[in-house]
Amino acid sequence: MSGEQIVLVGGLWTDAAVWDRVVPELEARGRRAAPVRLTGRTLDEQVSEVLAVVDAAPGPAVVAGHSAAAALAWMAADARPGRVVKVVLIGGWPKPDGTTYAAFFEITGGVMPFPGWAAFEGPDSADLDEQARAAFAAAAVPVPEGVARGVVRLRDERRYDLPVTLVCPEFDPDDVRSWIAEGELPELARIKHLDLVDIDSGHWPMLTRPAELAGILAAV
């Protein structure tokens, strides 16, 4: 195995198993991969879980975060600018300091359950067949309220010096450039070394394009 360890952080409603088809593809390319098992009930606890994997790596780490967890990966990079040497954002982007992490859907009984596929109709889920949708929904992990409504905290501006790759699934690089120009993605706008990579998939390329996604991660 060569290069930095790749720390994989899944997005909302997923557990570490969402990377099961990506990890062997990375290993076949000679890269070490470490999916993070997120169990924390608050955002701070989940940041600590990511940092524990980063700190346990034998050397520097690449942190890859999917969807909402792009913000979680960015918080980890902010907390460990010496240990995290690259960041990969998959279908998501960092949120500014002081903003809410991911309270996108209704909170019920202290959690934000998976809202169903109607919320993701269109490009997000077009490449998921009925069997894949049913499997995802059955395995979906409700997001604790303390995570969804947690407040993003960023403190170290050295994060902007880190090379960042944004993998664009259901949107394309030109969309991202437009959003940055319009002021919608202020954290991305300040990154000094930002690469935009397109992937022909819906929102969950680790499920539908695992080999292609692994190839992108391995090349970072």
Disulfide bonds with the S-S distance in Angstrom:
none
